[in-house]
Amino acid sequence: MASFSEAPFTRLPAHPMNFLALDTSTDILSIAVQPSGGEVHERSAPGGAKSSPTMIPAIRELMAETSLTFDTLDMIVFGRGPGSFTGLRTACSVAQGLAFGARQGLGVPVLPVDSLLAVAETARVEHQVTRVLAVLDARMNEVYSCAYEWDEATAQWRSLGDFELLAPESLQVPDGFVVAGNAKAAYEDRLAPHATHLLALPSASAMLRLAPTLLAAGMAVPASEALPLYIRDKVAQTTAEREEIKRLALLEQAAQAVQAAQSAPAPASESK
């Protein structure tokens, strides 16, 4: 799998950790909370530009359901891409802001997860497949893709190459692989018409299942390094992409919501 080049984050707690995970790399906002290795609580909502004003309230509500607070949080897991330009910026901004403010300002590390790897993990659990060509709609008549194979012996995914950005007609499906993601609905027969297609999104719960392996590989980083993964070489060169840049003004709302989340009184269920 693609990996961060930074040195491993070494200040991880020895006890079982409380996790918050979030993904906005597609048109669906996915958040999940897992307290100390317990049951995962997950919620989804419309994503994209709509996720900026709604994400923080949704996170607070979900954490309240599990009696977690930002002062008991140990790790924030987020989808770093590839995916929606605005969505990735939003995810990084929120993950970074919450991580800096957690533990009464002492901060917690973040764990970046590749969105295509999370797609493969969703497909494995929901469709019982182990050879996956993960494909997400990149818009502008292109798709993101990467092939993964599940290793039963190690219970880990193995990537079979680098991320690709290509036209849907150019997608080549290896023998024995299924195509999983969200691009089929957008491109229909232009995308691998003879392959088996499965709907699978990079959910927050999938990222939590991937977290132990990624942590063991030293993938956790300080909050300041919550960075998006972009595959396109150029940004905002087309009309559509310029519109995406304009929508980045919503990130200021997300930052304000982060600050409000840190200063607002905790819900009654959080104070128990």
Buried (B, 14 or more C-beta within 10 A) or exposed (E): BBEBEBEEBEEBEEEEBBBBBBBBBBBBBBBBBBBEEEEBBBBBEEBBBBBBEBBBEBBBEBBBBBEBBBEBBBBBBBBBBBBBBBBBBBBBBBBBBBBBBBBEEEBBBBBBBBBBBBBBBBBBEBBEBBBBBBBBBBBEEBBBBBBBBBEEEEEBBEBBEEBBBBBBEEBEBEEEBBBBBBBBEBBEEBBBEEBEBBBBBBBBBBBBBBBEBBBEEBBBBBBEBBBBBBBBEEEBEEEEBEEBEEBBEBBEBBBBBBEEBBEEEBBEEBEE
